[in-house]
Amino acid sequence: MRRSAAIVELEKQIERIESRPRGPGGSVSTGVPSLDALLPGGGLPRGQVVEWLGPRSSGKTTLLRTAFASLRTTGESIALIDTARSLYAPDWVGLIAGEGRFWVIRPPDPGEAAWCADLILRSGAFGAVALLASTHVVPAEKVDPVLRRSVTIRLQRLAEEANAIFVTVGHVPLAALRLSFRAGRVEFVQEAFGPFLPSIRPIWVRVGKRGAVEVPLLYPVPPSWGLEPARDRKGPAI
């Protein structure tokens, strides 16, 4: 398969960085204690494929950002492969500071997303890689076209060798862990005082596959939720 200019450039960037040895296995906190309590091992597992599913405005991106921000505090490097170019860059600026790297990769061709994940995981330099394959709801029985079975097997092996967290926003075959999110109704905290009432937005999460129990996470609602018009999340390739 002929490599595009974007893939060639990514290879050059990776050649300039060194891998970071990590101990085998283990889990990493998501930064949300109530979510950690639901996860086997108390966090996101290293060396495994984690499905991160949910419709738009379900809270999945907010929780993913929180989890990766928690990982960044340890100095780990993180890569996001923004296949659909759906990330709103200002929301992620806080992850740039500190040790390690924070890369956002937007392949011109969505079909190259898995190849980008392959190169990043193979480098061994990143503690977590997220492949945003889908921004829409994918039925449980339908595999995202970006991540076929053979591709997923290869990426899982590379994640295991790098002992990295590998998250796919989109359904894939053979995932070790599935987290499904949906948003609840925003509720105001009546006991508060002052000009602004804090509010809580329950985010329902289902951990596991068949027979999993769905439970709510109480997550603080940023002031902009529900108060501003929808922002355009599209942007130029970076």
C-alpha positions as CSV (number, residue, x, y, z in Angstrom):
1,M,0.0,0.0,0.0
2,R,1.4,3.4,-1.0
3,R,2.1,5.7,2.0
4,S,0.6,9.2,1.9
5,A,2.7,12.3,2.7
6,A,1.0,12.4,6.1
7,I,2.1,8.9,7.0
8,V,5.7,9.6,5.9
9,E,5.8,12.8,8.0
10,L,4.4,10.9,11.0
11,E,7.2,8.3,10.6
12,K,9.8,11.0,10.6
13,Q,8.4,12.6,13.7
14,I,8.4,9.2,15.5
15,E,12.0,8.6,14.6
16,R,13.0,11.6,16.6
17,I,11.6,10.3,19.9
18,E,12.7,7.5,22.1
19,S,10.6,4.7,23.6
20,R,9.8,4.7,27.3
21,P,10.1,1.4,29.0
22,R,7.2,0.4,31.3
23,G,6.5,-2.5,33.6
24,P,4.2,-5.2,32.5
25,G,0.4,-5.0,33.0
26,G,-1.3,-2.8,35.5
27,S,-4.2,-0.3,35.4
28,V,-4.3,3.5,35.3
29,S,-6.8,5.6,37.1
30,T,-9.4,7.5,35.0
31,G,-9.3,10.4,37.4
32,V,-13.0,9.7,38.3
33,P,-13.0,7.6,41.5
34,S,-16.6,6.4,40.9
35,L,-15.7,5.2,37.5
36,D,-12.5,3.5,38.7
37,A,-14.6,1.6,41.3
38,L,-16.5,0.0,38.4
39,L,-13.5,-1.1,36.4
40,P,-11.6,-4.4,36.8
41,G,-8.3,-3.5,38.4
42,G,-9.5,0.0,39.4
43,G,-8.7,1.7,36.2
44,L,-8.1,1.4,32.5
45,P,-6.0,-1.7,31.7
46,R,-2.6,-1.4,29.9
47,G,-1.9,-3.6,27.0
48,Q,-5.6,-4.2,26.1
49,V,-8.2,-2.7,23.7
50,V,-10.9,-0.6,25.5
51,E,-14.1,0.3,23.6
52,W,-15.3,3.8,24.6
53,L,-18.9,4.1,23.2
54,G,-21.7,6.5,23.4
55,P,-23.8,8.9,21.3
56,R,-22.9,12.6,20.9
57,S,-23.3,14.6,24.1
58,S,-23.3,11.5,26.2
59,G,-20.2,12.7,28.2
60,K,-17.8,10.1,26.6
61,T,-15.4,12.8,25.3
62,T,-15.4,14.7,28.6
63,L,-14.6,11.5,30.5
64,L,-11.9,10.5,28.0
65,R,-10.3,13.9,28.4
66,T,-10.4,13.6,32.2
67,A,-8.8,10.1,32.1
68,F,-6.0,11.3,29.8
69,A,-5.4,14.4,31.9
70,S,-5.0,12.2,34.9
71,L,-2.4,10.1,33.0
72,R,-0.6,13.2,31.8
73,T,0.1,14.2,35.5
74,T,2.4,11.1,35.6
75,G,4.5,12.4,32.7
76,E,3.1,9.9,30.1
77,S,2.9,10.8,26.5
78,I,-0.5,10.6,24.8
79,A,-1.7,10.5,21.2
80,L,-5.2,11.1,19.9
81,I,-6.0,10.0,16.3
82,D,-8.9,12.3,15.4
83,T,-10.2,10.4,12.4
84,A,-13.5,12.3,12.1
85,R,-11.8,15.7,13.0
86,S,-14.4,16.1,15.8
87,L,-12.3,17.3,18.7
88,Y,-12.7,20.9,19.9
89,A,-9.1,21.9,20.4
90,P,-9.5,24.5,23.2
91,D,-11.0,21.8,25.4
92,W,-7.7,19.8,25.2
93,V,-5.2,22.6,25.6
94,G,-4.6,21.8,29.3
95,L,-3.0,18.4,28.3
96,I,-0.1,20.1,26.5
97,A,1.8,21.3,29.5
98,G,4.1,19.0,31.5
99,E,6.5,16.3,30.7
100,G,5.9,13.9,27.8
101,R,4.1,14.7,24.6
102,F,0.5,15.3,23.6
103,W,-0.1,14.6,19.9
104,V,-3.3,15.1,17.9
105,I,-3.1,13.3,14.6
106,R,-5.7,13.9,11.8
107,P,-5.0,11.7,8.9
108,P,-6.4,13.2,5.6
109,D,-7.7,9.7,4.7
110,P,-9.8,8.0,7.5
111,G,-8.6,4.7,6.1
112,E,-5.1,5.6,7.4
113,A,-6.2,5.9,11.0
114,A,-5.4,2.4,11.9
115,W,-2.0,2.8,10.3
116,C,-1.3,5.8,12.4
117,A,-2.3,3.9,15.5
118,D,0.1,1.1,14.4
119,L,3.0,3.5,14.1
120,I,2.3,5.2,17.4
121,L,2.0,2.0,19.4
122,R,5.0,0.4,17.7
123,S,7.2,3.3,18.8
124,G,6.7,2.4,22.4
125,A,6.9,6.1,23.3
126,F,3.3,6.7,24.2
127,G,1.5,5.6,27.4
128,A,-2.0,5.9,25.9
129,V,-3.4,6.0,22.4
130,A,-7.0,6.8,21.5
131,L,-8.4,6.1,18.1
132,L,-11.5,8.1,17.5
133,A,-13.0,5.9,14.8
134,S,-16.6,6.9,15.2
135,T,-18.5,9.9,16.5
136,H,-21.9,8.2,15.9
137,V,-23.6,5.3,17.6
138,V,-22.5,1.9,16.2
139,P,-24.8,-1.0,17.0
140,A,-23.1,-3.6,19.2
141,E,-23.1,-6.2,16.4
142,K,-21.6,-3.8,13.8
143,V,-17.9,-3.4,13.7
144,D,-16.5,0.0,12.8
145,P,-15.1,-0.2,9.3
146,V,-11.8,1.5,10.4
147,L,-11.1,-1.4,12.8
148,R,-11.6,-4.8,11.2
149,R,-10.8,-8.0,13.1
150,S,-7.3,-8.5,11.6
151,V,-6.4,-4.9,12.3
152,T,-7.6,-5.0,15.9
153,I,-5.6,-8.1,16.6
154,R,-2.5,-6.4,15.3
155,L,-3.1,-3.2,17.3
156,Q,-3.9,-5.2,20.5
157,R,-0.6,-7.1,20.2
158,L,1.3,-3.8,19.7
159,A,-0.5,-2.2,22.7
160,E,0.5,-5.3,24.8
161,E,4.2,-5.0,23.7
162,A,4.2,-1.3,24.5
163,N,2.2,-1.8,27.7
164,A,0.1,1.1,26.6
165,I,-3.6,2.0,27.1
166,F,-5.4,1.7,23.7
167,V,-8.9,3.2,23.6
168,T,-11.1,3.0,20.5
169,V,-14.1,5.4,20.3
170,G,-16.1,3.0,18.1
171,H,-17.0,-0.7,18.3
172,V,-14.2,-3.2,17.5
173,P,-14.0,-7.0,17.7
174,L,-12.1,-8.7,20.5
175,A,-12.1,-5.7,22.9
176,A,-11.1,-6.7,26.4
177,L,-13.3,-4.0,28.0
178,R,-16.3,-2.0,26.8
179,L,-17.6,1.2,28.4
180,S,-20.9,2.5,27.1
181,F,-22.1,6.0,28.1
182,R,-25.4,7.9,27.9
183,A,-26.3,11.2,29.4
184,G,-28.9,11.8,32.1
185,R,-30.8,15.0,32.9
186,V,-28.9,17.9,34.4
187,E,-30.0,18.5,38.0
188,F,-29.3,21.6,40.0
189,V,-28.0,21.3,43.6
190,Q,-30.7,23.2,45.6
191,E,-28.7,23.4,48.8
192,A,-26.2,25.7,47.3
193,F,-26.1,29.5,47.8
194,G,-24.9,32.4,45.8
195,P,-25.8,33.8,42.4
196,F,-24.9,30.5,40.6
197,L,-26.2,27.1,41.5
198,P,-23.8,24.2,40.8
199,S,-25.3,21.4,38.8
200,I,-24.7,17.7,38.5
201,R,-25.1,15.8,35.2
202,P,-25.5,12.0,35.7
203,I,-23.6,10.1,33.1
204,W,-24.9,6.5,32.9
205,V,-22.1,4.0,32.2
206,R,-22.4,0.3,31.3
207,V,-19.1,-1.6,32.0
208,G,-18.8,-4.9,30.2
209,K,-20.9,-6.5,27.4
210,R,-23.9,-8.7,27.7
211,G,-25.6,-8.7,31.1
212,A,-23.7,-5.6,32.3
213,V,-25.4,-3.3,34.8
214,E,-25.8,0.3,34.0
215,V,-25.1,2.8,36.8
216,P,-24.9,6.6,37.0
217,L,-21.8,8.7,37.5
218,L,-22.3,12.1,39.1
219,Y,-20.2,14.5,37.1
220,P,-19.9,18.3,37.6
221,V,-21.4,20.2,34.6
222,P,-19.2,22.9,33.1
223,P,-21.0,26.3,33.0
224,S,-21.1,26.3,29.2
225,W,-23.2,23.1,29.0
226,G,-26.7,24.0,27.9
227,L,-25.9,27.8,28.0
228,E,-24.1,28.3,24.7
229,P,-25.0,27.3,21.1
230,A,-23.4,24.2,19.8
231,R,-19.7,24.8,18.8
232,D,-18.3,23.8,15.5
233,R,-15.9,21.0,16.3
234,K,-14.5,20.8,12.9
235,G,-11.2,22.4,12.2
236,P,-8.1,22.3,10.0
237,A,-5.9,19.3,10.0
238,I,-3.0,19.4,12.6
